[in-house]
Amino acid sequence: MTFKELGLADPILKALEAEGYENPTPIQIQAIPILLKGKDLLGVAQTGTGKTAAFGAPILHHMYNLQNGQKGKRRLKALVVTPTRELAIQIGESFTAYGKFTGLRNTVIFGGVKQGKQVSALRNGVDILIATPGRLLDLMNQGYISFRYLEFVVLDEADQMLDMGFIHDIKKIIAKLPPKRQSLFFSATMPKDIVALSRKILGDFEKVTIRPEQATAEKVEQGVYFVNKPNKPGLLVHLLKERPDDSVLVFSRTKHGADKIVRKLNQRDIKAAAIHGNKSQPQRQRALGNFKEGKLKVLVATDIAARGIDVEELSLVINYDLPNVSETYVHRIGRTGRASASGIALSFCDSEERPYLRDIEKLIKQEVPRMPEHPFVEETDEMGNKPEQRPRQPQHRNHNTNRNSNNNRGQNQNKKRNRNRNRKRF
Ligand code: AMP
């Protein structure tokens, strides 16, 4: 299957070719024909599947055909609402890339920065607006944004928007949408409240599901290390030092935890930066920019901040903490092995996180391979039981060499027993 066979207009085909996209991804093969027919779409898919081009290319196609030959003021015709600033910026970059031969203009608006520049961009006229919910509502209320000519609406990463508490903003935005429109709704997961929300925006829709287990199992090599919490920093340093040239994204469950990891890495001469909600927008963008350019090899992120990270050369994801929501694991490891590339995702699992690992394995319908021995092996078995206390070697004050060598042999045998036990366990 080629993009040409999907029926996209020439300027878009040219742009996709310039991006180096040879063949459409599964979500693109399924979604583009539905969207070209003008139908609404419910997409159950995560970022990293080629979702942006799946909705961006057909929207640009329609808008290009609509504007063909027409001159005059730009009118806002397409709106994409997405949860994070990083995602918004990234989607904006994708629209710029896919639409570079169409003459269509997009702008991105998000909170956490002064609104002046965003307002002037809107005043100058845009065809496509990519926005986070809070700032969108704010500028709508101030009268800078009109939905009068809107024809295409995308609600992206709906589950994440709900998690972040945007439900009321989203409902207010939906209430203002013109009735005649093409609506697209994307979510990685479909719990009940998300289904209910999708019903509010979608009309006659078709559904496309790209199962996360397909995305992960096929492309990402996974592994899990059993390790005690206090040994996690040591294991992280060990793994990072083993691969100094790799771009590594480390996930932390909390913002505070992310800062702590960065401090520990810096102490061990590993350059790293954290991105999370407590960092200012310029700090986040600087860290992400350096990471994307390869100047910074290790980025430590919380789940929400990481949603927008799209780094082509990301070779390794490390789950420093296992997420308690299994779908989050799928999101995280989807950061590596994007589109056609393959990647590696390694997880640290301490005794408290064992139940999370079991849930994850149930969701992805496979066992995450246990990693072989490492210098920080946890002293518990998979059930979380501590191995029985080994009898201590009697302490001899006597410096008899034979005795000493016997002692050493005893200890070595103990070490060997441990190793074998670990080997069996992994
Ligand atoms: P997305 O899910 O839209 O964030 O896309 C994930 C990554 O895949 C981005 O780096 C895209 O540039 C890339 N991508 C999207 N579609 C294709 C394609 N058909 N072929 C190769 N790469 C693609």
Boltz pocket constraint, residues with backbone or C-beta under 6 A from the ligand:
constraints:
  - pocket:
      binder: B
      contacts: [[A, 20], [A, 21], [A, 22], [A, 23], [A, 24], [A, 25], [A, 28], [A, 46], [A, 47], [A, 48], [A, 49], [A, 50], [A, 51], [A, 52], [A, 53], [A, 310], [A, 312], [A, 338], [A, 339], [A, 340]]
      max_distance: 6.0
